[in-house]
């Protein structure tokens, strides 16, 4: 039960009804006996600056920022850590005596999820990334800084893919970051060691895989950042070709765990947080998504 001393944490986005972050963080607070609560607020772009200032004025403990506000948060905050500076996006905010500070925990969250799902990260691997939006930015910078041998970016908005590839190359000094148009992606997909879907395609009932099954191959790593389904059409298409697959639950878990560390200074109870997410997505059977 909350009282006058309860610390409030929240996620701001539009929409946020699908967010599993409240369930994950509230279970963690309860397990550790922390007097804190985590809630979700649907905030439009026009309301975002006011909401951010309001959270600071009301003494919130911290915030998560999700679609479509990550880049807006970056520009509104004067204090940002190196990961936020690199990606140009903020998904976690801490409120301290010196004012709010922005972080990007999506980068370490993605890398931790890869290690968990496939036993290693992107070092010395060719990566094909589909999607150059908010999630794609974090994945792109994570792969480039973690030693991927090549990074190919593709987006239906070809200028966005081209600009992200140029930005990643310039900021990280990586010599092999390029973009391809959707109709030119086939060779890059076939040659990739890791294929990542960072688009929302697959969240809705009638969605089909954005990449055809015949383009995947055996033992390829295939990661979908979508976490609201145990198995997405993208994962199904890849698995049919013998690829190893994982959904975005691991990335959600580990970015959340890193945010929890920043807010509380405590080690997050990752098994408890994972169980809360799996119960929400898989029901009680705890079905696996990697194969």
WOMOJO-V725894 format. One line per field, one symbol per residue. ss: DSSP state (H for helix, E for strand, L for the rest). A space follows every 50 residues. Layout:
BEGIN
ss = ???
END
This chain:
BEGIN
ss = LLLLLLEEEEEEELLLLLLLHHHHHHHHHHHHLLLEEEEEEELLLLLHHH HHHHHHHLLLLEEEELLLLHHHHHHHLLEELHHHHHHLLLLEEEEELLEE EEELLHHHHHHHHHHHHHLLLLLLLEEEEELLLHHHHHHHHHHHHLLLLE EEEELLLHHHHHHHHHHHHHHHLLLLEEEELHHHLHHHHHHLLEEEELLL LLLLLLLLLLLLHHHLLLLLEEEELLLLLLLLHHHHHHHHLLLEEELLHH HHHHHHHHHHHHHHLLLLLHHHHHHHHHHHHHHHHLLLLLL
END
